[in-house]
């Protein structure tokens, strides 16, 4: 029986091979849920939910709603006990990977590729940035600093001042540059 801890390292190796340049963050709280792994690529931000053989679907409905709001793409990663039923529990645009241990090595099989989430919002994703990272964007755009204002104020200011596609690129660039030993703030 695979447990979450048995899955993570092999899964990250698989994802690096599949997606190329990536950054991983673990256990990110967003909304009322926690993403097991957040993967940042040039294409967008991926939320990855692991359902090991020992897990249930009890919280999955709530998690799906939160993942959809924050991540461009979502992937459910399941052990073999969930492989036959996971597609009934996640939207059709979610990717699905099944995993099992074969001769001591994690074997990953893609049941379905992830498609762009129709519910993801840049407004929500901007919560991932720290104040210092938002200041980098203000510098790059030549915007006023508002040093005494809150993260929420600066987020709103950036959303109203920078074209959305450009702001998304800044967001991804800042997450790529973030130190691995620092965690994302709760949103």
C-alpha positions in Angstrom: 0.0 0.0 0.0 1.5 3.3 -1.1 1.5 6.2 1.3 1.9 9.9 0.5 5.6 9.9 1.5 6.2 7.0 -0.9 4.9 9.0 -3.8 6.4 12.5 -3.5 10.0 12.1 -4.6 9.3 9.8 -7.5 6.4 12.0 -8.6 8.6 15.1 -8.6 11.2 13.3 -10.7 8.5 12.3 -13.2 7.1 15.8 -13.4 10.5 17.3 -14.0 11.0 14.9 -16.9 7.6 15.7 -18.3 7.5 19.5 -17.9 11.2 20.5 -18.0 11.9 23.7 -16.1 9.8 23.5 -12.9 9.8 24.8 -9.3 8.1 22.8 -6.5 6.5 24.1 -3.3 4.9 21.7 -0.8 1.9 22.0 1.5 0.6 25.4 0.3 -2.5 26.5 2.0 -5.1 28.2 -0.2 -8.7 28.9 0.6 -9.8 26.2 3.0 -7.5 23.5 1.6 -3.9 22.6 1.3 -2.2 21.7 -1.9 0.2 18.8 -1.5 2.5 20.1 -4.2 2.5 23.3 -6.2 4.5 23.1 -9.5 5.4 26.3 -11.3 6.2 26.1 -15.0 6.5 28.6 -17.8 3.0 27.5 -18.8 1.4 28.3 -15.5 0.9 27.1 -11.9 -0.2 23.5 -11.2 -1.9 22.2 -8.1 -1.2 18.6 -7.4 -3.4 16.6 -5.0 -2.1 13.2 -3.9 -4.6 10.6 -2.9 -2.5 7.6 -1.7 -4.0 4.2 -1.2 -4.5 5.1 2.5 -6.5 8.3 1.7 -10.2 8.8 1.3 -12.3 11.2 -0.9 -13.8 12.9 2.2 -12.2 16.4 1.6 -11.8 16.2 -2.1 -14.9 18.1 -3.1 -13.8 21.1 -1.0 -10.2 20.7 -2.3 -11.4 20.7 -6.0 -13.2 24.0 -5.5 -10.1 25.7 -3.9 -7.6 24.2 -6.4 -9.8 25.4 -9.3 -9.7 29.0 -8.0 -6.0 29.2 -7.5 -4.2 27.0 -10.1 -4.1 27.1 -13.9 -3.9 23.3 -14.1 -4.7 20.6 -11.6 -3.6 17.0 -11.3 -4.9 14.3 -9.1 -2.3 11.7 -8.3 -3.7 8.4 -7.0 -2.6 5.0 -5.9 -4.0 1.9 -7.6 -6.9 1.6 -5.2 -8.3 4.9 -6.4 -7.4 4.6 -10.1 -10.8 3.2 -11.2 -12.9 6.0 -9.4 -10.9 9.2 -9.3 -12.3 10.5 -12.6 -15.8 10.5 -11.0 -14.5 12.9 -8.3 -12.6 15.5 -10.3 -13.6 17.7 -13.2 -12.8 16.5 -16.8 -10.1 19.2 -17.2 -8.1 17.8 -14.2 -5.2 15.6 -15.1 -5.0 12.2 -13.5 -1.9 10.2 -12.8 -1.9 6.7 -11.2 1.2 5.5 -9.3 2.4 2.2 -8.0 5.7 0.8 -6.8 7.4 -1.6 -9.2 10.7 -3.2 -8.1 11.2 -0.3 -5.6 10.7 2.4 -8.2 7.6 4.6 -8.5 5.8 3.8 -11.8 3.6 6.7 -13.0 0.9 6.4 -15.7 -1.0 9.3 -17.1 -4.7 8.5 -17.4 -5.6 12.0 -18.5 -3.6 15.2 -19.3 -4.5 18.4 -17.4 -6.3 21.1 -19.3 -6.6 24.8 -18.4 -8.9 25.4 -15.4 -11.8 27.6 -16.4 -12.1 28.9 -12.9 -8.5 30.0 -12.1 -8.1 33.7 -11.4 -5.0 35.8 -11.4 -6.5 37.8 -8.5 -6.3 34.6 -6.4 -2.8 33.7 -7.6 -1.4 37.1 -6.7 -1.9 36.0 -3.0 1.1 33.7 -3.5 3.5 36.7 -3.8 5.2 38.2 -0.8 5.4 42.0 -0.4 9.0 42.0 -1.5 8.2 40.1 -4.6 5.4 42.6 -5.5 7.9 45.4 -5.0 10.1 43.8 -7.6 7.2 44.1 -10.0 6.6 47.7 -9.0 10.3 48.4 -9.7 10.2 46.7 -13.1 7.1 48.7 -14.1 8.3 52.0 -12.7 5.3 52.2 -10.3 5.0 54.1 -7.1 6.1 51.9 -4.1 3.5 52.6 -1.4 6.0 51.3 1.2 3.5 51.8 4.1 0.6 49.9 2.5 -0.4 46.3 3.0 0.1 43.3 0.7 -3.6 43.4 -0.1 -3.4 47.1 -1.2 -0.3 46.4 -3.3 -1.9 43.4 -4.9 -4.9 45.4 -5.9 -2.7 48.2 -7.1 -0.7 45.8 -9.3 -3.9 44.2 -10.7 -5.2 47.6 -11.7 -1.9 48.9 -13.1 -0.2 46.1 -15.0 -1.7 44.3 -18.0 -2.9 40.8 -16.9 -0.6 38.7 -19.2 2.4 40.7 -18.2 1.5 40.5 -14.5 1.1 36.7 -14.9 4.6 36.4 -16.3 6.0 38.5 -13.4 4.2 36.2 -11.0 5.7 33.1 -12.5 9.2 34.7 -12.7 9.0 35.7 -9.0 8.0 32.2 -8.0 10.8 30.7 -10.0 13.3 33.0 -8.3 12.0 32.3 -4.7 14.4 30.4 -2.4 13.6 26.7 -1.9 13.9 26.8 1.8 11.2 29.5 2.2 7.5 28.6 2.1 4.7 30.4 0.4 2.4 32.4 2.7 -1.1 31.1 3.6 -3.8 32.6 1.3 
